[in-house]
């Protein structure tokens, strides 16, 4: 190494390569060397930058963090690849994978520039109003998008975001940082509407067709009983009774 200088008890080595100074760092907790370009041609500046880099890396090691930070956007991409591999092994359903990819774009745009260890309760909490206003200024909404998302949609988006952070934590990318604990409880609940008359008629026709086409006598009998019970319940609820003469016949 050209012009090598050994500093900080040999933990920091400053040397020159092609006119530019580099740093070789050996952390106390590891036997591996870390190499970094200091991007300067001035020796004293290189020494100052090398010492600063050494102290920063030692501080990250004390916090249980890897030497190099990873952006949340890069973690999201790794998580998607992990879930795609699970999908190929039959552990993640196609619908779940589509939802993860869809929701990941919101988290990538919102906090992709941040380091993964910087995602805390404050960042998670501020995602809620950001998500509510995401489509507010869109002149044309994407397919199936809603300008004002439901509370349950935001709750699901929060759940996926926390799942990504928890996975990164398990990979050792967040060191000893605590996991976010913020939660979002929907205030408005959408109640699924009852069957409309047209839908009930369609269901009735399908039921009758399946009764006629089945070849299994046991299934035909059970469907006939279900059909008869459904018809009787409908007549009772509507106040219409069978004609006694017709019933007697």
C-alpha positions in Angstrom: 0.0 0.0 0.0 1.5 3.3 -1.1 2.2 5.8 1.7 0.4 3.7 4.3 -0.2 5.3 7.7 -1.3 3.1 10.6 -3.5 4.9 13.1 -5.7 4.2 16.2 -3.6 1.2 17.3 -3.7 -0.3 13.8 -7.4 -0.2 13.5 -7.2 2.5 10.8 -4.9 2.4 7.8 -4.7 5.4 5.4 -3.1 4.7 2.1 -3.0 6.1 -1.5 -4.1 4.4 -4.7 -3.9 6.1 -8.1 -3.6 9.4 -6.3 -6.7 9.0 -4.1 -6.6 8.2 -0.4 -8.4 5.1 0.9 -9.1 3.8 4.4 -8.8 0.2 5.7 -10.7 -0.3 8.9 -10.6 -3.2 11.3 -13.4 -3.2 13.9 -12.8 -4.5 17.4 -15.7 -7.0 17.1 -14.7 -8.4 13.8 -11.6 -9.7 12.1 -12.8 -8.6 8.7 -11.5 -5.4 7.1 -13.7 -2.7 5.7 -12.4 -0.7 2.7 -13.7 2.8 1.8 -12.6 5.4 -0.6 -12.1 8.8 1.1 -12.4 10.6 -2.2 -9.7 13.1 -1.5 -6.1 13.7 -2.5 -5.1 15.6 0.6 -3.5 13.4 3.3 -4.6 15.4 6.4 -8.1 15.5 5.1 -8.0 11.8 4.5 -6.8 11.2 8.1 -9.6 13.3 9.5 -12.2 11.5 7.3 -10.8 8.1 8.2 -11.0 8.7 11.9 -14.5 10.0 11.6 -15.5 6.9 9.6 -13.9 4.6 12.1 -15.8 6.1 15.0 -19.1 6.0 13.1 -18.6 2.3 12.3 -17.7 1.5 15.9 -20.8 3.2 17.1 -23.0 1.2 14.6 -21.3 -2.0 15.8 -22.1 -1.1 19.5 -25.8 -0.6 18.4 -25.8 -4.0 16.7 -26.2 -2.4 13.3 -24.3 -3.7 10.2 -21.4 -1.5 9.0 -23.4 -0.3 6.0 -26.9 1.0 6.3 -29.6 -0.2 4.0 -32.4 2.0 2.6 -36.0 1.1 3.2 -36.5 0.9 -0.6 -33.8 -1.8 -0.9 -35.3 -3.7 2.0 -38.8 -3.6 0.3 -37.3 -5.1 -2.9 -35.6 -7.8 -0.8 -38.8 -8.6 1.0 -40.8 -8.9 -2.2 -38.2 -11.3 -3.6 -38.5 -13.3 -0.3 -42.3 -13.5 -0.6 -42.0 -14.4 -4.3 -39.8 -17.3 -3.3 -42.3 -18.3 -0.7 -45.0 -18.2 -3.4 -43.1 -20.6 -5.6 -42.8 -23.0 -2.6 -46.6 -22.7 -1.9 -46.3 -20.7 1.3 -47.7 -17.4 0.0 -50.9 -17.2 -2.0 -51.1 -15.4 -5.3 -53.6 -12.9 -3.9 -51.4 -12.1 -0.9 -48.4 -11.6 -3.2 -50.4 -9.2 -5.3 -51.4 -7.2 -2.3 -47.8 -7.0 -1.0 -46.5 -5.7 -4.4 -49.4 -3.2 -4.6 -49.0 -1.8 -1.1 -45.2 -1.8 -1.3 -45.3 1.0 -3.8 -46.8 3.3 -1.2 -44.2 2.5 1.4 -41.4 2.8 -1.2 -42.6 6.3 -2.2 -43.3 7.4 1.4 -40.2 6.2 3.2 -37.9 4.5 0.6 -35.2 7.2 1.0 -34.9 6.5 4.8 -32.5 4.0 6.3 -34.4 1.0 7.6 -33.2 1.6 11.2 -34.8 5.1 11.1 -38.3 3.7 10.6 -39.9 4.3 14.0 -43.3 5.1 15.5 -43.3 8.7 14.3 -42.6 7.7 10.7 -45.3 5.0 10.9 -47.8 7.4 12.4 -47.2 10.1 9.7 -47.9 7.5 7.0 -51.6 7.5 7.9 -52.4 11.2 6.7 -49.9 10.8 3.8 -51.8 7.7 2.6 -55.2 9.4 3.0 -54.0 12.3 0.7 -52.1 10.2 -1.8 -54.7 10.3 -4.6 -56.2 13.7 -3.6 -54.5 15.5 -6.5 -54.8 12.8 -9.2 -56.8 14.0 -12.1 -57.3 10.4 -13.3 -57.3 7.6 -10.7 -55.6 4.3 -11.5 -57.8 1.2 -11.9 -59.6 0.2 -8.7 -58.0 3.1 -6.8 -60.2 5.2 -4.5 -59.6 8.9 -3.9 -60.5 8.5 -0.2 -59.3 5.1 1.0 -61.4 3.3 3.7 -60.0 2.9 7.2 -59.7 -0.8 6.7 -57.5 -0.2 3.6 -55.1 2.0 5.7 -55.1 -0.6 8.5 -54.0 -3.3 5.9 -51.4 -1.0 4.5 -50.0 -0.4 8.0 -49.9 -4.2 8.6 -47.8 -4.8 5.5 -45.4 -2.0 6.4 -44.9 -3.4 9.9 -44.4 -6.9 8.4 -41.6 -5.6 6.2 -39.9 -3.8 9.1 -40.2 -7.0 11.3 -38.6 -9.1 8.5 -35.7 -6.6 8.3 -35.4 -6.7 12.1 -35.1 -10.5 11.9 -32.4 -10.2 9.2 -30.3 -8.1 11.7 -30.6 -4.9 9.6 -32.0 -2.8 12.5 -29.6 -3.9 15.3 -31.1 -3.4 18.7 -33.6 -0.8 17.7 -37.1 -1.4 19.0 -39.8 -2.4 16.6 -42.6 0.2 15.9 -45.6 -0.4 18.1 -48.0 2.2 16.6 -51.4 0.7 15.4 -54.3 2.0 13.5 -57.9 1.1 14.4 -60.6 1.8 11.8 -63.3 4.2 13.0 -65.6 3.6 10.1 -66.6 0.1 9.2 -68.3 -0.7 5.9 -71.1 -3.2 6.3 -71.5 -5.6 3.4 -74.9 -5.0 1.8 -77.5 -7.8 1.8 -78.4 -9.7 -1.4 -80.3 -7.7 -3.9 -83.4 -9.3 -5.6 -81.6 -9.9 -8.9 -78.7 -11.6 -7.1 -81.1 -13.8 -5.1 -82.9 -14.8 -8.4 -79.6 -15.7 -10.0 -78.6 -17.8 -7.0 -82.0 -19.5 -7.1 -81.6 -20.4 -10.8 -78.1 -21.8 -10.2 -79.5 -23.9 -7.3 -82.3 -25.3 -9.4 -80.0 -26.1 -12.3 -77.5 -27.9 -10.1 -80.4 -30.0 -8.6 -81.4 -31.1 -12.1 -77.9 -31.9 -13.4 -76.4 -33.7 -10.5 -76.0 -37.5 -10.9 -75.5 -38.3 -7.2 -78.8 -39.3 -5.6 -77.6 -38.3 -2.1 -76.6 -34.8 -3.3 -79.8 -34.5 -5.2 -81.8 -35.3 -2.1 -79.9 -32.9 0.1 -80.3 -30.1 -2.5 -84.0 -30.8 -2.8 -84.4 -30.4 0.9 -82.4 -27.2 1.0 -84.4 -25.9 -2.0 -87.7 -26.8 -0.2 -86.6 -25.2 3.1 -85.5 -22.1 1.3 -88.8 -21.8 -0.5 -90.8 -22.3 2.8 -88.7 -19.7 4.6 -89.3 -17.2 1.8 -93.1 -17.8 1.9 -93.2 -17.5 5.7 -91.2 -14.2 5.7 -93.4 -12.8 2.9 -96.6 -13.8 4.7 -97.8 -16.0 1.9 -99.0 -19.5 2.8 -99.7 -22.5 0.6 -103.2 -23.0 -0.7 -104.8 -25.6 1.6 -106.6 -27.3 -1.4 -103.3 -27.4 -3.3 -101.5 -28.8 -0.3 -104.2 -31.4 0.2 -104.0 -32.5 -3.4 
